Amino acid sequence: MALTEFAVRAAKPTAKDTKLFDERGLYLLVCANGSKLWRLKYRFSGREKLLSLGAYPDIGLKGARDAREEARKLLATGVDPSSRRKLEKMAQANTFETVAREWLSLQEKTLSDSTLSRERSRLERFIFPHLGGRPIAQITPAEFLAALRRIDLRGTNDSAHRTRSICSRVLRYAVATGRAERDYTADLRGALPAATGGHFAAITEPAKIGELLRAIDGYVGQPSTAYALRLAPYVFVRPGELRQATWSEFDLNGAEWRIPGPRMKAGEPHLVPLSRQALQLLRRLQAITGHGSYLFPSLRSAARPISDNTINAALRRLGYSGEEMTGHGFRPMASTALNEQGWHPDLIELQLAHAERNKVRGAYNRAQRLAERRQMMQSWADYLDGLRSNCSANAGPIAAAA
């Protein structure tokens, strides 16, 4: 006799588990502890098997019967419902986001914090919202292309190509761990517009540099953002190295900022001599954020630095588009001007922390040229101050080391 909703609702536990049968193998297991569980008994390949269909009252009688009919349809096509469920669970456990975050955790030992943060951000912004919940082995090249085209249509062609590269590495990891058959993004080569190049927008004309500096001085916003903007031209480090700076890295009395290797792109420690102007900014900032770890703490939590896009967003607020100036643009700004002013290329490259191809020469330079770099950084700061006051836009080169 088939069950009724009233009979299911009225069923009471006894000292032992009891079964209330419906039809076609469906029954309600009333446990001694009071729980009520739906079960389906069926046969597959000559063996009796059991399938769990959920708990009452989360699943009512009608819902249990619907689940039973779905299982019977699978049986009619020669598919074992229990095996199908196991495969579905495995697929859900191996979604693109699950595998990608596992891959990201493994990169912590090899990538700098800034690079890792940037790659995680691209996945979280561009891929996870659209493909994160999909089983990684089932995502098609067309789905990846659709996600990447969304990025390209925003006018960020370079980000689209970089995101494709990250997805490719995640998929290769999935292949290596037996969770995907191949790297499907390989089919997308040529499907996106060609990359526009890796150069960062930067202002390099002296008069326009002066305008930018005056605009920065007029920035009204959070102190972390304002001071990061003001310090960036003087130190011209990478944006990630700047925003993640901690007070423990600074020796203000010795006028030095020592960035540890794990935070540098090349993985080697880097020393930034601090000009008088940079020290003045840092001492003012110390009165504001010196009680914490980060120079530029996030507004939401002092335990985290400002986000990767904070400086770029501030430049946009000042009216500078992404084609005019970026947070990374302070580096080519300094490089262009210092080279034009006659400073030795080795000094500039060392201060930019560009990897030295000749390892012997690189080791010599790091050991021998700190005094000259100090002189260059102070002269650069003085030059910037002259441009800011609009009295050196057309001046000749500052005194350069021979």
Summary of the structure (lengths in Angstrom):
residues: 402
radius of gyration: 30.9
end to end distance: 101.1
largest distance: 101.1
contacts: 1180
relative contact order: 0.08
helix: 53%
strand: 11%
